């Protein structure tokens, strides 16, 4: 209601993946900052691989 952001995130791109034969920078770390409490959560991504995920995985029916 205040119009202020509740959270923000910073991304680091230290990984690379291959997509259609091309090397592409990919996220290696995401740090999420809570604007209200100043707490932080850091997610590190290692051994990243590309795979196909069927559209059915994104169905709201899966969240019952």
MMTF fields as JSON, N, C-alpha, C and O atoms, coordinates in Angstrom:
{
  "mmtfVersion": "1.0.0",
  "mmtfProducer": "UNKNOWN",
  "numBonds": 255,
  "numAtoms": 256,
  "numGroups": 64,
  "numChains": 1,
  "numModels": 1,
  "chainsPerModel": [1],
  "groupsPerChain": [64],
  "chainIdList": ["A"],
  "bondAtomList": [4, 2, 8, 6, 12, 10, 16, 14, 20, 18, 24, 22, 28, 26, 32, 30, 36, 34, 40, 38, 44, 42, 48, 46, 52, 50, 56, 54, 60, 58, 64, 62, 68, 66, 72, 70, 76, 74, 80, 78, 84, 82, 88, 86, 92, 90, 96, 94, 100, 98, 104, 102, 108, 106, 112, 110, 116, 114, 120, 118, 124, 122, 128, 126, 132, 130, 136, 134, 140, 138, 144, 142, 148, 146, 152, 150, 156, 154, 160, 158, 164, 162, 168, 166, 172, 170, 176, 174, 180, 178, 184, 182, 188, 186, 192, 190, 196, 194, 200, 198, 204, 202, 208, 206, 212, 210, 216, 214, 220, 218, 224, 222, 228, 226, 232, 230, 236, 234, 240, 238, 244, 242, 248, 246, 252, 250],
  "bondOrderList": [1, 1, 1, 1, 1, 1, 1, 1, 1, 1, 1, 1, 1, 1, 1, 1, 1, 1, 1, 1, 1, 1, 1, 1, 1, 1, 1, 1, 1, 1, 1, 1, 1, 1, 1, 1, 1, 1, 1, 1, 1, 1, 1, 1, 1, 1, 1, 1, 1, 1, 1, 1, 1, 1, 1, 1, 1, 1, 1, 1, 1, 1, 1],
  "groupList": [{"groupName": "UNK", "atomNameList": ["N", "CA", "C", "O"], "elementList": ["N", "C", "C", "O"], "formalChargeList": [0, 0, 0, 0], "bondAtomList": [1, 0, 2, 1, 3, 2], "bondOrderList": [1, 1, 2], "singleLetterCode": "X", "chemCompType": "L-PEPTIDE LINKING"}],
  "groupTypeList": [0, 0, 0, 0, 0, 0, 0, 0, 0, 0, 0, 0, 0, 0, 0, 0, 0, 0, 0, 0, 0, 0, 0, 0, 0, 0, 0, 0, 0, 0, 0, 0, 0, 0, 0, 0, 0, 0, 0, 0, 0, 0, 0, 0, 0, 0, 0, 0, 0, 0, 0, 0, 0, 0, 0, 0, 0, 0, 0, 0, 0, 0, 0, 0],
  "groupIdList": [1, 2, 3, 4, 5, 6, 7, 8, 9, 10, 11, 12, 13, 14, 15, 16, 17, 18, 19, 20, 21, 22, 23, 24, 25, 26, 27, 28, 29, 30, 31, 32, 33, 34, 35, 36, 37, 38, 39, 40, 41, 42, 43, 44, 45, 46, 47, 48, 49, 50, 51, 52, 53, 54, 55, 56, 57, 58, 59, 60, 61, 62, 63, 64],
  "secStructList": [7, 7, 7, 7, 7, 1, 3, 3, 3, 3, 3, 3, 7, 7, 3, 3, 3, 3, 3, 6, 6, 3, 3, 3, 3, 3, 7, 7, 3, 3, 3, 3, 3, 3, 6, 6, 6, 7, 7, 3, 3, 3, 3, 3, 7, 7, 1, 7, 7, 7, 7, 7, 7, 7, 4, 4, 4, 4, 7, 4, 4, 4, 4, 7],
  "xCoordList": [0.806, 0.0, 0.843, 0.418, 2.059, 2.912, 3.568, 4.055, 3.576, 4.242, 5.732, 6.41, 6.254, 7.678, 7.877, 7.013, 9.01, 9.273, 9.471, 10.049, 8.981, 9.172, 10.493, 11.134, 10.892, 12.132, 12.821, 12.185, 14.148, 14.922, 15.929, 16.205, 16.478, 17.416, 18.573, 18.4, 19.767, 20.967, 21.381, 21.289, 21.84, 22.219, 23.683, 24.178, 24.371, 25.72, 25.667, 24.966, 26.411, 26.366, 27.729, 28.433, 28.101, 29.388, 29.317, 30.36, 28.138, 27.977, 27.775, 27.397, 28.032, 27.673, 26.955, 27.235, 26.03, 25.323, 25.4, 25.681, 25.151, 25.135, 23.697, 22.993, 23.272, 21.922, 22.05, 22.589, 21.555, 21.638, 23.069, 23.289, 24.032, 25.434, 26.16, 27.365, 25.472, 26.097, 26.264, 25.374, 27.405, 27.645, 26.945, 27.096, 26.176, 25.378, 25.664, 25.712, 25.854, 26.029, 24.768, 23.657, 24.951, 23.798, 24.051, 25.198, 23.009, 23.087, 23.891, 23.741, 24.731, 25.478, 25.096, 25.269, 24.579, 24.182, 23.074, 23.121, 22.089, 21.026, 20.931, 20.779, 21.017, 20.887, 19.608, 19.455, 18.692, 17.398, 17.451, 17.776, 17.134, 17.156, 15.729, 14.961, 15.369, 14.058, 14.133, 14.95, 13.298, 13.346, 12.833, 13.197, 12.0, 11.426, 12.328, 12.443, 12.965, 13.77, 15.266, 16.052, 15.677, 17.073, 17.727, 18.952, 16.932, 17.484, 17.802, 17.252, 18.707, 19.123, 19.06, 19.291, 18.744, 18.796, 19.66, 19.463, 20.618, 21.495, 21.317, 21.42, 21.046, 20.927, 22.111, 22.383, 22.823, 23.937, 23.565, 23.017, 23.866, 23.527, 24.817, 25.683, 24.941, 26.127, 25.698, 24.57, 26.606, 26.358, 25.037, 24.215, 24.86, 23.64, 23.605, 24.619, 22.436, 22.282, 20.951, 19.991, 20.916, 19.716, 18.91, 19.451, 17.625, 16.743, 15.357, 14.981, 14.61, 13.252, 12.297, 12.338, 11.447, 10.424, 9.076, 8.782, 8.244, 6.946, 6.049, 6.084, 5.247, 4.35, 3.422, 3.01, 3.093, 2.199, 2.785, 2.038, 4.109, 4.75, 4.366, 4.478, 3.918, 3.578, 2.075, 1.608, 1.332, -0.117, -0.48, 0.094, -1.425, -1.889, -2.523, -2.589, -2.987, -3.595, -2.57, -2.96, -1.275, -0.234, -0.024, 0.723, -0.655, -0.432, -1.561, -1.777, -2.276, -3.353, -2.81, -3.581],
  "yCoordList": [-1.204, 0.0, 1.259, 2.301, 1.16, 2.343, 2.674, 3.786, 1.699, 1.914, 1.614, 1.712, 1.249, 0.913, -0.574, -1.393, -0.915, -2.342, -3.112, -2.596, -4.358, -5.204, -5.951, -6.191, -6.313, -7.057, -6.574, -6.06, -6.752, -6.494, -7.627, -8.338, -7.797, -8.888, -8.404, -7.597, -8.923, -8.699, -10.034, -11.068, -10.01, -11.23, -11.163, -10.112, -12.311, -12.458, -13.538, -14.54, -13.323, -14.227, -14.885, -14.561, -15.806, -16.489, -17.832, -18.438, -18.319, -19.587, -19.318, -18.216, -20.346, -20.288, -21.582, -22.645, -21.466, -22.627, -22.558, -21.504, -23.682, -23.722, -23.851, -24.795, -22.901, -22.891, -22.798, -21.825, -23.81, -23.854, -23.63, -22.946, -24.206, -24.12, -22.868, -22.753, -21.934, -20.686, -20.682, -21.124, -20.182, -20.045, -18.769, -17.699, -18.907, -17.799, -17.655, -18.652, -16.423, -16.18, -16.581, -16.352, -17.19, -17.639, -17.347, -17.309, -17.148, -16.76, -17.768, -18.98, -17.249, -18.089, -17.785, -18.628, -16.581, -16.216, -15.163, -14.239, -15.317, -14.325, -13.982, -14.871, -12.711, -12.252, -11.426, -10.414, -11.874, -11.207, -10.418, -10.963, -9.151, -8.248, -7.891, -7.428, -8.102, -7.713, -6.256, -5.91, -5.404, -3.968, -3.622, -2.583, -4.469, -4.159, -4.577, -3.858, -5.732, -6.253, -6.186, -6.449, -5.843, -5.81, -7.198, -7.297, -8.264, -9.611, -9.941, -9.338, -10.917, -11.316, -12.828, -13.573, -13.256, -14.664, -14.76, -14.007, -15.685, -15.867, -17.27, -18.26, -17.338, -18.612, -18.739, -17.827, -19.871, -20.119, -21.248, -22.268, -21.056, -22.025, -22.653, -21.956, -23.985, -24.718, -25.856, -26.342, -26.272, -27.396, -27.243, -28.159, -26.072, -25.736, -26.511, -26.618, -27.051, -27.739, -27.347, -27.011, -27.396, -27.06, -28.339, -29.371, -28.258, -29.391, -28.879, -27.769, -29.684, -29.325, -29.68, -30.787, -28.739, -28.956, -28.877, -27.883, -29.92, -29.891, -28.779, -28.494, -28.153, -27.083, -27.498, -26.655, -28.776, -29.24, -28.994, -28.916, -28.871, -28.595, -27.22, -26.97, -26.342, -24.978, -24.773, -23.639, -25.85, -25.78, -25.45, -26.014, -24.546, -24.206, -25.404, -25.447, -26.371, -27.581, -28.372, -29.172, -28.17, -28.875, -28.299, -28.879, -27.187, -26.525, -26.753, -25.928, -27.859, -28.165, -28.618, -28.916],
  "zCoordList": [0.0, 0.0, 0.0, -0.498, 0.568, 0.645, -0.691, -0.896, -1.597, -2.87, -2.826, -3.848, -1.654, -1.52, -1.804, -1.489, -2.395, -2.65, -1.342, -0.386, -1.318, -0.143, -0.211, 0.812, -1.409, -1.596, -2.858, -3.777, -2.885, -4.094, -4.231, -3.264, -5.426, -5.654, -6.516, -7.429, -6.201, -7.004, -7.591, -6.93, -8.838, -9.543, -9.967, -10.375, -9.863, -10.385, -11.466, -11.322, -12.546, -13.691, -13.904, -14.861, -13.017, -13.09, -13.789, -14.037, -14.114, -14.833, -16.312, -16.71, -17.131, -18.545, -18.904, -18.35, -19.839, -20.379, -21.896, -22.467, -22.538, -24.0, -24.478, -24.118, -25.285, -25.843, -27.36, -27.887, -28.051, -29.519, -30.009, -31.008, -29.302, -29.702, -29.255, -29.476, -28.639, -28.199, -26.684, -25.956, -26.209, -24.777, -24.287, -24.876, -23.195, -22.672, -21.178, -20.458, -20.711, -19.28, -18.545, -19.021, -17.366, -16.591, -15.112, -14.667, -14.383, -12.981, -12.145, -12.299, -11.273, -10.343, -8.894, -8.013, -8.65, -7.291, -7.346, -8.158, -6.48, -6.328, -4.847, -4.01, -4.525, -3.145, -3.048, -3.731, -2.186, -2.003, -0.703, 0.351, -0.783, 0.378, 0.751, -0.092, 2.014, 2.521, 2.958, 3.811, 2.388, 2.668, 4.059, 4.608, 4.632, 5.942, 7.095, 8.088, 6.967, 8.08, 7.826, 8.736, 6.619, 6.204, 6.211, 6.14, 6.294, 6.225, 4.761, 3.839, 4.571, 3.23, 3.088, 4.04, 1.887, 1.523, 0.276, -0.679, 0.28, -0.871, -1.427, -0.703, -2.731, -3.432, -4.375, -5.155, -4.311, -5.21, -6.157, -5.739, -7.431, -8.469, -8.993, -9.523, -8.842, -9.29, -10.197, -10.117, -11.052, -11.946, -12.704, -12.749, -13.293, -14.029, -15.339, -16.029, -15.683, -16.96, -17.591, -16.898, -18.907, -19.662, -19.858, -20.254, -19.578, -19.836, -20.188, -19.812, -20.905, -21.3, -20.167, -19.629, -19.816, -18.786, -19.481, -20.144, -19.337, -20.013, -19.459, -18.262, -20.325, -19.882, -18.737, -17.941, -18.65, -17.581, -16.193, -15.217, -16.089, -14.798, -14.253, -13.053, -15.127, -14.728, -14.557, -14.459, -14.522, -14.358, -12.911, -11.979, -12.726, -11.384, -10.7, -9.472, -11.465, -10.89, -10.074, -9.224, -10.311, -9.567, -8.168, -7.379, -7.843, -6.564, -5.561, -4.673, -5.698, -4.749, -3.424, -2.511]
}
